[in-house]
């Protein structure tokens, strides 16, 4: 990336809409747009405009009118990239945007790479790396909870805690090195006991952040929830009841579902990839057999299994076989068709064989018990842990960096307890500081930064 280049891209999604934006950023942004834009008021000079909308028309190089537009000028450093930025607000159709962008690019402007506007915001100090990643999370947020988490990270809540921990480590390093460099001066004693106490405080803060990762990732990425059970237990009907619309075909014929049917479903802010599967049984039908094999694969990858029992027929050998297959996984036992019969005690024995998993009685026909089933699903996938005051660590990259810093500091504690010289402990302290710096970008290399921004959408 060359910061002295001016870049441009369409900053709005493809397709038809009311407004489409061509964004231009860099040292020549205003100069370039002046050559393709003619204000309706001929007395307006874009060189004198800042944070205002100017009405006019975009023209091609032959003077042909492309579109009626509003142009916004934002001057460095008070812009998204901290460079001069001009946004051309066109009508939101494919052709006006295409022709406008092509005309701008003929002026020696380069097409922006994916995420390059946000990358420039990071390199120019407007955002740190965690905040920049939050921009992508904000765009991709599928629930209000994941949106809230992205907004908190964009606002710098996680970065603030990480930076304070880095400052604590840097202060510790400075005290140790001052003690080593000036042993006869009164610079404050840094013995192993004091070092261990301060490192222990930092470790406690790291542990709190790492504990939030499982829940944070759950709200950010969601989880695969598989409805499994014997044929005709009512899995498809239950899926339709949970979704509140008829997604899966329902008949009284066992084996109707031949493939894994998926639909995203949000409960308490958690996105679940709800999957209806073929019933597990022996069959000579090659199509149904292929569906059963896909069911087995889906169960292997599931973050939650909703085992659907049939109150009308009771516990069968197929139910027990499925229980042995999913034992040790997060499971909720949903006993369906309670509108037809009372569940037999064998269902409780089945649940006991599944490590005492939650048991919920439901009716996909009447809707009875659905709220309880949803609650059991949430409690099972979150293990009772819900968002609190601690900012949630949702990105695996952040968790790896925090875990590496924790491991290094635990090594410091162990070695201090073994009587290692304090000066040898500074190596791990510094590496822990660098690991935390990967989160905010202060310790991130160019390769890591490039990899992060490659995943951004074009125009952002």
GUSE-675173 format. One line per field, with one value per residue (C-alpha): y, z, x; residue in three letters. Coordinates in steps of 0.2 Angstrom, whole numbers, plus 2048, in hexadecimal, padded with zeros to 3 digits. Each point is the difference from the previous one (the first is absolute). Example, Ala and Ser with C-alpha at 12.3 -4.5 7.8 and 13.67 -1.06 7.14 Angstrom:
BEGIN
y = [7EA; 811]
z = [827; 7FD]
x = [83E; 806]
residuo = [ALA; SER]
! end
This chain:
BEGIN
y = [800; 811; 80E; 80E; 7F8; 805; 7F2; 7FE; 7F3; 7FE; 800; 7FA; 7EE; 7FB; 801; 80C; 80D; 812; 805; 7F9; 808; 801; 803; 809; 801; 807; 810; 803; 7FC; 811; 804; 7F1; 802; 813; 7FA; 7F4; 80A; 810; 809; 807; 810; 805; 80B; 7F1; 7FA; 7EF; 806; 80B; 7F3; 7F6; 7F5; 806; 7F8; 808; 7FD; 7FD; 7F4; 7F4; 800; 7F5; 806; 804; 80B; 7F4; 801; 7EF; 804; 80D; 7FF; 807; 802; 800; 806; 7FB; 808; 7F7; 7FC; 801; 7F2; 7ED; 7FD; 810; 804; 80B; 7F7; 804; 7F6; 801; 7FB; 7FA; 7F7; 7EF; 7F6; 7F6; 80B; 811; 7F9; 7F6; 80F; 80C; 7F4; 7FD; 813; 803; 7F2; 807; 80F; 7F5; 7FA; 7EE; 7F4; 7FD; 7EF; 7F7; 809; 80D; 80F; 7F9; 7FA; 812; 806; 7F3; 805; 813; 7FD; 803; 7EE; 7F2; 7EF; 7F9; 80F; 7FD; 7EE; 806; 80A; 7EF; 7F8; 80E; 7FE; 7ED; 801; 7F5; 803; 80F; 7F8; 7FE; 811; 807; 7F6; 807; 812; 7FE; 7FA; 80E; 80C; 7F9; 7F7; 7F0; 80B; 80A; 7F1; 7F8; 811; 802; 7EE; 804; 810; 7F5; 7F4; 80F; 808; 7EF; 7FE; 812; 7FD; 7F0; 807; 810; 7F4; 7F7; 80F; 80A; 7F4; 80C; 80E; 803; 7FB; 7F4; 7EE; 7F3; 7EF; 7F0; 801; 812; 7FA; 7F1; 80A; 80C; 7F3; 7F7; 80F; 801; 7ED; 802; 80D; 7F5; 7F1; 80B; 805; 7EE; 7F9; 80B; 7F9; 7F0; 80B; 80E; 7F5; 7F8; 811; 805; 7F0; 7F6; 7EE; 7F1; 7F8; 7EF; 7F9; 7ED; 7F1; 7F1; 802; 808; 807; 811; 808; 809; 806; 806; 809; 809; 804; 808; 80A; 805; 7FC; 7F0; 7FD; 7ED; 7F5; 7F6; 7F0; 7F1; 7F5; 7FB; 805; 80F; 80B; 7FA; 80D; 80C; 810; 80F; 811; 80E; 803; 80C; 7FD; 80D; 808; 7F0; 7FB; 7ED; 7F7; 7F5; 7F0; 7F3; 7EF; 7EF; 7F4; 7F3; 7EE; 7F1; 803; 7F8; 810; 807; 812; 7FF; 7F7; 80F; 80C; 7F5; 801; 813; 800; 7F7; 80D; 80E; 7F8; 7FF; 813; 806; 80C; 7FB; 7F0; 802; 7ED; 7FF; 7F2; 7FA; 800; 7F6; 7F1; 801; 7FC; 7F5; 7F7; 80E; 80D; 7F6; 7FE; 813; 804; 7F5; 809; 812; 7FC; 80C; 80E; 80F; 7F8; 805; 7F3; 806; 7F4; 805; 7FC; 802; 805; 7EE; 7F7; 802; 7FC; 7EF; 7FF; 7F9; 811; 805; 7F1; 805; 812; 7F8; 7F7; 810; 808; 806; 80B; 80C; 7F8; 80B; 7FA; 808; 800; 806; 800; 80B; 809; 7FA; 800; 809; 80F; 7F3; 7F7; 811; 804; 7EE; 802; 811; 7FA; 7F1; 809; 80E; 7F4; 80D; 80E; 810; 811; 80B; 80F; 7F8; 804; 7F0; 7F9; 7F9; 7FF; 7F0; 80B; 80A; 7F1; 7F8; 810; 801; 7ED; 802; 80F; 7F6; 7F1; 80B; 809; 7EF; 7FB; 810; 7FB; 7EE; 806; 80D; 7F3; 7F5; 80E; 806; 810; 80F; 805; 7F0; 802; 810; 7F6; 7F8; 810; 809; 7F2; 801; 813; 7FD; 7F2; 80D; 80C; 7F5; 803; 813; 800; 807; 7F0; 7F9; 7FD; 805; 7EE; 7FF; 811; 7FC; 7EF; 809; 80D; 7F4; 7F9; 811; 804; 80B; 813; 7FF]
z = [800; 7FB; 80B; 7F4; 7F3; 7FE; 801; 7FC; 801; 801; 812; 800; 7FC; 7EE; 7FA; 7FF; 80D; 804; 802; 7FA; 806; 7F7; 80D; 7FB; 80D; 7FF; 7FC; 7EF; 805; 7FF; 7F0; 7F7; 804; 7FB; 7EF; 7FE; 80A; 7FC; 80E; 7FC; 807; 7F6; 80E; 80B; 800; 808; 806; 80C; 806; 810; 808; 7F4; 7F2; 7EF; 7F3; 7EE; 7F2; 7FC; 7EE; 7F6; 7F8; 7F0; 80A; 800; 80F; 80A; 810; 80B; 810; 811; 804; 812; 804; 810; 803; 808; 80E; 804; 7F5; 801; 7F9; 807; 7EE; 7F5; 7FC; 7F3; 7FF; 7F0; 804; 7F0; 7FC; 807; 7EF; 7F9; 7F0; 809; 80C; 7F3; 7F5; 80E; 807; 7EF; 7FC; 811; 7FD; 7EF; 80A; 806; 80F; 806; 804; 813; 806; 80C; 811; 7FA; 806; 812; 7FE; 7FD; 80F; 80A; 7F9; 802; 813; 7FF; 806; 808; 7F9; 80B; 7FC; 7ED; 802; 809; 7F0; 7F6; 80F; 800; 7EE; 802; 810; 7FF; 811; 80B; 80D; 7F3; 7FA; 812; 802; 7F0; 806; 811; 7F7; 7F3; 80F; 807; 80F; 7FD; 7FA; 810; 80B; 7F5; 800; 813; 801; 7F4; 80A; 810; 7F8; 7F9; 812; 807; 7F3; 803; 813; 7FD; 7F4; 80B; 80E; 7F5; 7F9; 810; 80E; 80C; 7FD; 809; 7F1; 80A; 804; 7F4; 808; 7FA; 80D; 7FA; 7EE; 803; 808; 7F1; 7F3; 80A; 7FE; 7EE; 7FE; 809; 7F3; 7F2; 807; 801; 7EE; 7FA; 80A; 7F5; 7F0; 7FE; 803; 7F5; 7F2; 802; 7FE; 7F1; 7F6; 806; 802; 7F6; 809; 7F8; 803; 800; 804; 7F9; 7F0; 803; 811; 7FA; 7FD; 7F1; 809; 80E; 7F5; 7F8; 811; 806; 7F0; 800; 7EE; 7F5; 7FB; 800; 7F7; 80C; 7FD; 80A; 7F5; 80A; 7F6; 7F7; 805; 7F4; 803; 80D; 7FF; 808; 805; 80C; 80F; 80E; 812; 80E; 7F4; 7FB; 7EE; 7FE; 7F0; 803; 7F6; 7FD; 7FC; 7F9; 80D; 805; 7FB; 7F5; 7EF; 7EF; 7F7; 7F9; 800; 812; 805; 7F9; 80A; 810; 7FC; 7FF; 811; 808; 7F9; 806; 812; 800; 7FC; 80B; 80E; 807; 7FD; 803; 802; 7FB; 809; 7FC; 80F; 7F6; 7FC; 80F; 801; 7F2; 7FC; 7F3; 80E; 80A; 7F1; 7FD; 813; 7FF; 7F0; 808; 812; 806; 7F5; 805; 7FF; 804; 800; 7F8; 803; 7F2; 7FE; 812; 7F9; 7FB; 80F; 811; 7FF; 807; 80F; 7F4; 7F9; 810; 800; 7EE; 806; 80F; 7F3; 7F8; 810; 806; 7F1; 801; 7FC; 7F9; 7FC; 7F0; 7F3; 7EE; 7FC; 80F; 804; 812; 808; 7F1; 80C; 80C; 7F2; 7FA; 812; 802; 7EF; 805; 811; 7F9; 7F3; 80C; 80E; 80B; 7FB; 7F9; 7FB; 80F; 804; 7F9; 7EE; 7F6; 7F6; 7F1; 7F3; 800; 7FC; 810; 80A; 7F9; 804; 812; 803; 7FA; 80C; 80E; 7FD; 800; 810; 808; 7FC; 808; 810; 800; 7FD; 80D; 80C; 7FB; 804; 7EE; 800; 7FC; 7F1; 7F7; 803; 7F5; 7F0; 803; 807; 7F0; 7F5; 80A; 7FD; 7ED; 800; 807; 7F3; 7F2; 805; 7FF; 7F2; 809; 7FF; 7F0; 7F1; 7EE; 7FB; 80E; 7FC; 7ED; 804; 80B; 7F4; 7F1; 808; 7FF; 7F3; 7F1; 803; 813]
x = [800; 806; 7F9; 805; 7F4; 7EE; 7F4; 7ED; 7F3; 7ED; 7FC; 7EE; 7F9; 7FD; 7EE; 7F3; 7FD; 7FC; 812; 811; 811; 810; 80E; 810; 80E; 812; 80A; 7F8; 7EE; 7F9; 80A; 7FA; 7EE; 801; 804; 7F0; 7F4; 7F7; 7F6; 7EF; 806; 80F; 806; 804; 813; 802; 811; 7F7; 7F3; 802; 7F2; 7F3; 7F5; 801; 7F3; 805; 803; 80E; 807; 80B; 810; 7F6; 7F4; 7F2; 7F5; 800; 7F5; 7F9; 809; 805; 812; 807; 811; 809; 811; 80F; 802; 7EE; 7FA; 7FE; 812; 807; 804; 7F6; 7F0; 7F2; 7F0; 7F6; 7EE; 7F8; 7EF; 802; 800; 80E; 803; 801; 80D; 80A; 801; 805; 80D; 808; 801; 808; 80D; 805; 807; 80F; 7F6; 803; 7F1; 801; 804; 7F4; 800; 80D; 7F6; 7FF; 812; 805; 7F6; 80A; 811; 7FC; 7FC; 7ED; 7FC; 80A; 800; 7F3; 7F4; 804; 7FA; 7F1; 7FB; 7FF; 7F6; 7F4; 7FC; 7FE; 7F6; 7F1; 7F8; 7FE; 80C; 80E; 7FD; 801; 811; 807; 7FB; 808; 810; 800; 7FE; 810; 7FA; 80A; 80F; 800; 802; 80D; 80A; 7FF; 807; 80E; 803; 801; 80D; 80A; 801; 805; 80E; 806; 801; 809; 80C; 803; 804; 80D; 808; 801; 802; 808; 7F3; 7F0; 7F4; 7F5; 803; 7F9; 802; 7F8; 7F1; 7FB; 802; 7F5; 7F3; 7FF; 800; 7F2; 7F5; 803; 7FC; 7F0; 7FA; 806; 7F6; 7F0; 802; 803; 7F1; 7F5; 807; 7F4; 7F1; 806; 804; 7EF; 7F7; 80C; 800; 7F1; 7FF; 7F9; 7F1; 7FA; 7EF; 802; 7F5; 7F8; 7F5; 7EF; 804; 7FB; 811; 7FA; 7F0; 80B; 80B; 7F1; 7F9; 811; 802; 7ED; 7FF; 7FF; 812; 800; 7F4; 7F5; 7F7; 7FA; 80C; 810; 810; 7F8; 810; 80E; 80D; 806; 7F6; 807; 7F9; 807; 7F6; 804; 7FC; 805; 80C; 809; 7FF; 7FD; 802; 7F1; 801; 7F2; 807; 7FB; 7FB; 80D; 7FA; 805; 7FA; 802; 7FB; 811; 7F9; 7FA; 811; 80A; 7F5; 804; 812; 7FF; 7F7; 80E; 80D; 7F5; 7FF; 813; 802; 7F1; 802; 7EF; 7F6; 7ED; 7FB; 7EE; 7F6; 7EE; 7F5; 7F3; 80B; 80C; 813; 806; 810; 803; 7FF; 80D; 80C; 7FF; 803; 810; 805; 7FE; 806; 80C; 7F9; 7F5; 7EF; 7EE; 7F3; 7F0; 7F1; 7F4; 7EE; 7FB; 7EF; 7FD; 807; 80A; 812; 805; 80D; 80D; 803; 807; 80C; 805; 804; 80A; 80B; 803; 809; 7EF; 7FD; 7F1; 7EF; 7F2; 7EE; 7FA; 7F2; 805; 7ED; 7FA; 810; 800; 811; 809; 805; 808; 809; 808; 805; 808; 809; 807; 806; 808; 80A; 805; 803; 7F7; 80C; 7F8; 808; 805; 80A; 810; 802; 7FE; 80F; 7F8; 80E; 80B; 80F; 7FE; 7FD; 811; 809; 7F9; 804; 812; 802; 7F8; 80C; 80F; 7FB; 7FC; 812; 806; 7F7; 807; 812; 7FF; 7FA; 80F; 80C; 805; 809; 7F4; 80A; 7FC; 7EE; 7FF; 801; 7EF; 7F9; 805; 7F9; 7EF; 800; 803; 7F2; 7F3; 806; 7FA; 7EE; 801; 80D; 80F; 809; 7F8; 80B; 7FC; 7FB; 7F3; 7F9; 7FE; 7F8; 7F3; 7FB; 7FF; 7F0; 7F7; 7F4; 805; 7FC; 803]
residuo = [UNK; UNK; UNK; UNK; UNK; UNK; UNK; UNK; UNK; UNK; UNK; UNK; UNK; UNK; UNK; UNK; UNK; UNK; UNK; UNK; UNK; UNK; UNK; UNK; UNK; UNK; UNK; UNK; UNK; UNK; UNK; UNK; UNK; UNK; UNK; UNK; UNK; UNK; UNK; UNK; UNK; UNK; UNK; UNK; UNK; UNK; UNK; UNK; UNK; UNK; UNK; UNK; UNK; UNK; UNK; UNK; UNK; UNK; UNK; UNK; UNK; UNK; UNK; UNK; UNK; UNK; UNK; UNK; UNK; UNK; UNK; UNK; UNK; UNK; UNK; UNK; UNK; UNK; UNK; UNK; UNK; UNK; UNK; UNK; UNK; UNK; UNK; UNK; UNK; UNK; UNK; UNK; UNK; UNK; UNK; UNK; UNK; UNK; UNK; UNK; UNK; UNK; UNK; UNK; UNK; UNK; UNK; UNK; UNK; UNK; UNK; UNK; UNK; UNK; UNK; UNK; UNK; UNK; UNK; UNK; UNK; UNK; UNK; UNK; UNK; UNK; UNK; UNK; UNK; UNK; UNK; UNK; UNK; UNK; UNK; UNK; UNK; UNK; UNK; UNK; UNK; UNK; UNK; UNK; UNK; UNK; UNK; UNK; UNK; UNK; UNK; UNK; UNK; UNK; UNK; UNK; UNK; UNK; UNK; UNK; UNK; UNK; UNK; UNK; UNK; UNK; UNK; UNK; UNK; UNK; UNK; UNK; UNK; UNK; UNK; UNK; UNK; UNK; UNK; UNK; UNK; UNK; UNK; UNK; UNK; UNK; UNK; UNK; UNK; UNK; UNK; UNK; UNK; UNK; UNK; UNK; UNK; UNK; UNK; UNK; UNK; UNK; UNK; UNK; UNK; UNK; UNK; UNK; UNK; UNK; UNK; UNK; UNK; UNK; UNK; UNK; UNK; UNK; UNK; UNK; UNK; UNK; UNK; UNK; UNK; UNK; UNK; UNK; UNK; UNK; UNK; UNK; UNK; UNK; UNK; UNK; UNK; UNK; UNK; UNK; UNK; UNK; UNK; UNK; UNK; UNK; UNK; UNK; UNK; UNK; UNK; UNK; UNK; UNK; UNK; UNK; UNK; UNK; UNK; UNK; UNK; UNK; UNK; UNK; UNK; UNK; UNK; UNK; UNK; UNK; UNK; UNK; UNK; UNK; UNK; UNK; UNK; UNK; UNK; UNK; UNK; UNK; UNK; UNK; UNK; UNK; UNK; UNK; UNK; UNK; UNK; UNK; UNK; UNK; UNK; UNK; UNK; UNK; UNK; UNK; UNK; UNK; UNK; UNK; UNK; UNK; UNK; UNK; UNK; UNK; UNK; UNK; UNK; UNK; UNK; UNK; UNK; UNK; UNK; UNK; UNK; UNK; UNK; UNK; UNK; UNK; UNK; UNK; UNK; UNK; UNK; UNK; UNK; UNK; UNK; UNK; UNK; UNK; UNK; UNK; UNK; UNK; UNK; UNK; UNK; UNK; UNK; UNK; UNK; UNK; UNK; UNK; UNK; UNK; UNK; UNK; UNK; UNK; UNK; UNK; UNK; UNK; UNK; UNK; UNK; UNK; UNK; UNK; UNK; UNK; UNK; UNK; UNK; UNK; UNK; UNK; UNK; UNK; UNK; UNK; UNK; UNK; UNK; UNK; UNK; UNK; UNK; UNK; UNK; UNK; UNK; UNK; UNK; UNK; UNK; UNK; UNK; UNK; UNK; UNK; UNK; UNK; UNK; UNK; UNK; UNK; UNK; UNK; UNK; UNK; UNK; UNK; UNK; UNK; UNK; UNK; UNK; UNK; UNK; UNK; UNK; UNK; UNK; UNK; UNK; UNK; UNK; UNK; UNK; UNK; UNK; UNK; UNK; UNK; UNK; UNK; UNK; UNK; UNK; UNK; UNK; UNK; UNK; UNK; UNK; UNK; UNK; UNK; UNK; UNK; UNK; UNK; UNK; UNK; UNK; UNK; UNK; UNK; UNK; UNK]
! end
